[in-house]
Amino acid sequence: MAPIRRLWLILPVLLVVLISGCQNAYGYINARWISEINLVYDSYEGDGAAASVTKHFTDGAIIKTVADAMNTSKRIPGVLDFDADFSMELLYGDGYKEEYILGLGQTEGNKGLLLSAEDTEKGYSISAENADKLRRLIFSRGNAAAARSEADGAAVETQGPVTLSRNDLFPVTGNKEFLNLQLLQGSYHENWSTASPLAGRSWSGQFRLALTNEAGEALGTFALSRHFPEELSFGDLFQIQFADYNGDGNPDFTIGQYGSGNGSLYKLFTLKANHTIEELPVEGADSGLFISSPDRYSVKLERIDGGFRASHYDNSVGKQIETAYRWNGTAFQRVAP
């Protein structure tokens, strides 16, 4: 057999690192936004000939297990020289695609190495425990039951309300009231072993907005989760940012969720004087307004006359794209920047 440098014979390779187009060199993989994972495996026969085998994974439990392993990887210093046996592609629900390199040996107990297809000189190791989970999934034909078993115990179920964001409205409305973002039912997860920007705490499940007075008495509630297509997840405590974008005198605000390595998807809401909250429609952004910002969960938009301006990084053209919107009485309509 011709000598072939197989990384998995020396240091088995596992998954790659998400590299954001314009932001962090290491990004966060959000399993909720991935619709499919494709793996192309080049297996070598005794005569040195290669045979390609493609595996497709769409089960949510498997995708979550893969994402967790990626998010808990750690940077390896130095420049790498390796051969890998997998190429990997993550497909997101909005059509966005990320490409990676994956080498994976079948021998358990070894650490893994993660690489981005865009920068193969930088590597990230995966713990042997997480590497073994992925080996079992991939080489057992992606059994969904196995994936769910591997994910057991990763999160603690919680009953709310648990307040993630408490916002004093006195500087905004002049009233001694508070707007709180609360988890009603869901799970809490914490992981301190990763270098990911979203390392640490994570809350997922059903959320609401609750308006209270100084004594904590409820003035109104709003079922926030009903306004998002996927289950909500927040990786940190944060403050909601307010401004009046449609000029009606009521404070407006954004709530965002991870979209891709280049930004988040934000919904726009307004708080009325009668203690009710409504979503403000944005033309062409039913799933959310895609914005590149370090403020992942609530961003203050740039105000313009009768509306706002937002921007995002577009990988296809390699630059920031600005979009302006003005209120037409019923919705924010896109206009020339």
Residue pairs with C-beta under 8 A, 6 or more apart in sequence:
1 46
1 47
1 48
2 48
4 44
4 48
4 83
5 82
5 83
6 44
6 83
6 85
6 103
6 105
7 13
7 82
7 83
7 84
7 85
7 103
7 105
7 113
8 85
8 103
8 104
8 105
8 106
8 107
9 105
11 110
11 111
11 112
11 113
12 103
12 104
12 105
12 107
12 110
12 111
12 112
12 113
12 131
12 135
13 82
13 84
13 85
13 86
13 101
13 102
13 103
13 104
13 105
13 112
13 113
13 114
13 115
14 69
14 73
14 102
14 103
14 104
14 112
14 113
14 114
14 126
14 130
14 131
14 134
15 66
15 69
15 70
15 73
15 88
15 100
15 102
15 112
15 114
15 126
15 134
16 70
16 88
16 100
16 101
16 102
16 114
16 115
16 116
16 117
16 124
17 26
17 27
17 70
17 73
17 100
17 114
17 115
17 116
17 122
17 124
18 26
18 27
18 28
18 29
18 70
18 98
18 116
18 261
19 25
19 26
19 27
19 116
19 118
19 119
19 261
20 27
20 261
20 262
21 261
21 262
21 313
21 315
21 318
22 262
22 292
22 313
22 320
23 261
23 262
23 292
23 294
23 313
24 197
24 261
25 119
25 122
26 75
26 124
26 195
26 196
26 197
27 196
27 197
27 261
28 71
28 196
28 197
28 198
28 235
28 258
28 261
29 66
29 67
29 70
29 71
29 90
30 67
30 233
30 258
31 60
31 63
31 64
31 66
31 67
31 68
32 230
32 231
32 233
32 258
33 92
33 93
33 94
33 230
33 258
33 259
33 260
34 63
34 67
34 90
34 91
34 92
34 93
35 58
35 91
35 92
35 93
36 56
36 57
36 58
36 90
36 91
37 56
37 57
37 58
37 62
37 63
37 66
37 88
37 89
37 90
37 91
38 54
38 55
38 56
38 57
38 88
38 89
38 91
39 54
39 55
39 56
39 57
39 86
39 87
39 88
39 89
39 102
39 138
40 52
40 53
40 54
40 86
40 87
40 88
41 52
41 53
41 54
41 55
41 85
41 86
42 50
42 51
42 52
42 85
42 86
43 50
43 51
43 52
43 53
43 85
44 50
44 51
45 51
55 138
55 141
55 142
57 63
57 66
57 137
57 142
59 142
59 144
59 147
61 144
61 147
61 148
61 151
62 137
62 142
62 144
62 147
64 147
64 151
65 133
65 134
65 137
65 147
65 150
65 151
66 134
66 137
68 130
68 151
68 154
69 112
69 126
69 130
69 131
69 133
69 134
70 114
70 126
71 191
71 194
71 196
71 198
71 199
72 126
72 127
72 130
72 191
72 193
72 194
72 196
73 112
73 114
73 124
73 125
73 126
73 194
73 195
74 124
74 125
74 193
74 194
74 195
75 122
75 123
75 124
75 195
76 113
76 122
76 123
76 124
76 125
79 121
80 113
80 115
80 120
80 121
80 122
80 123
82 103
82 113
82 115
82 120
82 123
83 103
84 101
84 102
84 103
84 115
85 102
85 103
85 104
86 101
86 102
86 103
86 104
87 99
87 100
87 101
87 102
87 117
88 99
88 100
88 101
88 102
89 97
89 98
89 99
89 100
90 97
90 98
90 99
90 100
91 97
92 98
92 260
94 259
94 260
94 287
96 260
98 261
99 117
99 118
100 114
100 115
100 116
100 117
101 115
101 116
101 117
101 120
102 115
103 113
104 112
104 131
104 134
104 135
104 138
104 139
105 135
106 135
106 139
108 128
108 131
108 132
108 135
109 128
109 132
110 128
110 131
111 125
111 126
111 127
111 128
111 131
112 125
112 126
112 128
112 130
112 131
112 134
113 123
113 124
113 125
113 126
114 123
114 124
114 125
114 126
115 122
115 123
115 124
116 122
126 134
127 193
133 150
136 146
136 150
137 143
137 146
137 147
137 150
140 146
154 189
155 187
155 188
155 189
155 204
156 187
156 188
156 189
157 186
157 187
158 183
158 185
158 186
158 187
158 188
158 203
158 205
159 184
159 185
160 182
160 183
160 184
160 185
160 186
161 180
161 182
161 183
161 184
161 208
161 210
162 182
162 183
162 188
162 203
163 180
163 181
163 182
164 181
164 182
164 183
164 203
164 207
164 234
164 237
164 238
165 180
165 181
165 237
165 238
165 239
165 240
165 297
165 298
166 178
166 180
167 178
167 179
167 180
167 239
167 240
167 242
168 178
169 175
169 176
169 177
169 178
169 179
169 251
169 271
170 176
170 177
172 242
172 251
173 251
173 271
176 213
176 214
177 211
177 212
177 213
177 214
177 219
178 211
178 212
178 213
178 214
179 209
179 210
179 211
179 240
179 271
180 209
180 210
180 211
180 212
181 207
181 208
181 209
181 224
181 234
181 240
181 255
182 207
182 208
182 209
182 210
183 203
183 205
183 206
183 207
184 205
184 206
184 207
184 208
185 205
185 206
186 203
186 204
186 205
186 206
186 207
186 231
187 203
187 204
187 205
188 201
188 202
188 203
189 201
189 202
189 203
189 204
190 200
190 201
190 202
191 199
191 200
191 202
192 199
192 200
193 199
198 235
198 236
198 296
200 235
200 236
201 235
201 236
202 233
202 234
202 235
203 233
203 234
203 235
204 231
204 232
204 233
204 234
205 225
205 231
205 232
206 225
206 231
206 232
207 224
207 225
207 232
207 234
208 221
208 222
208 223
208 224
208 225
209 221
209 222
209 224
209 269
209 277
210 218
210 220
210 221
210 222
211 218
211 219
211 220
211 221
211 222
211 271
211 275
211 277
212 218
212 219
213 219
219 275
220 275
220 276
220 277
222 269
222 276
222 277
224 232
224 255
225 231
225 232
227 267
227 269
227 279
228 257
228 267
228 288
229 287
230 257
232 257
233 257
233 258
234 297
235 296
236 296
236 297
238 295
238 296
238 297
238 298
239 298
240 253
240 254
240 255
240 298
241 253
241 254
241 295
241 298
241 299
241 300
242 251
242 252
242 253
242 271
242 300
243 251
243 252
243 253
243 300
243 301
243 303
243 308
244 250
244 251
244 252
245 252
245 268
245 280
245 301
245 303
245 307
245 308
245 327
245 332
246 252
246 270
246 280
246 306
246 307
246 327
246 332
247 306
247 327
248 270
250 270
250 271
250 272
250 273
251 270
251 271
252 268
252 269
252 270
252 271
252 280
253 268
253 269
253 270
253 271
253 298
254 266
254 267
254 268
254 269
254 289
254 298
254 299
254 300
254 301
255 266
255 267
255 269
255 297
255 298
256 264
256 265
256 266
256 267
256 288
256 291
256 295
256 296
256 297
256 298
256 299
257 264
257 265
257 266
257 288
257 297
258 264
258 265
258 296
259 265
259 288
259 290
262 292
262 312
262 313
262 314
262 315
263 290
263 291
263 292
263 293
263 312
263 313
264 288
264 290
264 291
264 293
264 296
264 297
264 299
265 287
265 288
265 289
265 290
266 288
266 289
266 290
266 291
266 298
266 299
267 279
267 288
267 289
268 279
268 280
268 282
268 289
268 332
269 277
269 278
269 279
269 280
270 277
270 278
270 280
271 277
272 278
280 331
280 332
281 330
281 331
281 332
282 289
282 325
282 331
282 332
283 325
283 331
283 332
283 333
283 334
284 334
289 310
290 312
291 299
291 301
291 310
291 311
291 312
292 311
292 312
292 313
292 320
293 299
301 308
301 309
301 310
302 308
302 309
302 310
303 309
304 324
304 326
305 326
306 326
306 327
307 324
307 325
307 326
307 327
307 332
307 335
308 324
308 325
308 332
309 322
309 323
309 324
309 325
309 337
310 322
310 323
310 325
311 320
311 321
311 322
311 323
312 320
312 321
312 323
313 319
313 320
313 321
314 320
314 321
322 337
323 334
323 337
324 334
324 335
324 336
324 337
325 332
325 333
325 334
325 335
326 332
326 333
326 335
327 333
